Amino acid sequence: MLAIVITIMVLEMKAPEHAARLEDLRPLLHVFLSYVLSFLYVAIYWNNHHHLFHTIEHASARIMWANLHLLFWLSLVPFVTAWMGTNEFAAMPTALYGGVLLMAGIA
């Protein structure tokens, strides 16, 4: 699931059309930086999730529901990442981004 989240995030980054110079990428810097930040967050969750599930012998229903709660919030990361990046870290998209990450942390 987390690999899908990362894939969706990278697919949100669109290459500029008819622009073959490095300086043509400058307007996409906010989008790229928001992707890098989100990639790091999701990678940390993925690593922790992997190690956590290798420590248990049986996943109870409670563990599965808690896991789904976490995955719900992480599934929103591509949306808030794209919104924040395309709006150059404006207040409301950045606040929602932080809210989603807060809820993932709580989950």
C-alpha positions in Angstrom: 0.0 0.0 0.0 2.7 2.5 0.9 4.5 1.8 -2.4 1.3 2.8 -4.1 1.2 6.1 -2.1 4.7 6.9 -3.3 3.9 6.0 -6.9 0.8 8.2 -6.9 2.9 11.1 -5.5 5.5 10.8 -8.2 2.9 10.6 -10.9 1.4 13.9 -9.7 4.7 15.6 -10.8 4.2 16.6 -14.4 7.2 17.4 -16.7 6.9 20.8 -18.4 6.0 20.5 -22.1 8.5 21.8 -24.7 11.0 22.8 -22.1 14.4 21.1 -22.4 16.6 23.3 -20.2 17.2 22.8 -16.5 16.0 26.4 -15.7 12.6 25.4 -17.1 12.2 23.2 -14.1 12.5 26.1 -11.7 8.7 26.7 -11.5 8.4 23.1 -10.3 10.7 23.5 -7.4 7.9 23.7 -4.9 6.3 20.6 -6.3 9.6 18.7 -6.1 10.4 19.8 -2.6 6.9 18.8 -1.3 7.4 15.4 -3.0 10.8 14.9 -1.3 9.3 15.8 2.1 6.4 13.5 1.6 8.6 10.7 0.3 10.7 10.9 3.4 7.6 10.8 5.7 6.1 7.8 3.9 9.4 6.0 3.7 9.8 6.3 7.5 6.2 5.0 8.0 7.0 2.1 5.6 10.2 1.2 7.3 8.5 1.3 10.8 5.5 -0.6 9.5 7.7 -3.3 8.0 9.6 -3.8 11.2 6.5 -3.7 13.4 4.7 -6.4 11.5 7.7 -8.6 11.6 7.6 -8.6 15.4 4.1 -10.0 15.8 3.1 -13.6 15.3 -0.6 -13.0 14.8 -2.4 -9.9 13.6 -5.7 -9.5 15.5 -8.7 -7.7 14.3 -7.8 -4.7 16.5 -4.3 -4.5 14.9 -5.8 -4.7 11.4 -8.3 -1.9 12.1 -5.5 0.2 13.6 -3.4 -0.5 10.5 -6.3 0.6 8.3 -6.7 3.8 10.3 -3.0 4.6 9.6 -3.3 3.6 5.9 -6.3 5.9 5.5 -4.4 9.0 6.6 -1.3 8.0 4.6 -3.5 7.5 1.5 -4.3 11.2 1.7 -0.7 12.2 1.5 -0.5 12.3 -2.3 -3.5 14.7 -2.4 -2.2 17.1 0.2 1.3 16.9 -1.2 0.1 17.9 -4.7 -2.1 20.7 -3.3 0.7 22.1 -1.2 3.3 21.9 -3.9 1.2 23.5 -6.7 0.2 26.3 -4.4 3.8 27.1 -3.3 3.3 26.2 0.4 0.3 28.5 0.9 -1.2 28.6 4.4 -4.3 26.4 3.9 -2.8 23.6 1.9 0.2 23.5 4.2 -2.1 23.4 7.3 -4.1 20.5 5.8 -0.8 18.7 4.9 0.3 19.1 8.6 -3.1 17.9 9.7 -2.9 14.8 7.7 0.6 14.0 9.0 -0.6 14.7 12.5 -3.5 12.3 12.1 -1.1 9.7 10.6 1.1 10.2 13.7 -1.8 9.7 16.0 -2.9 6.6 14.1 
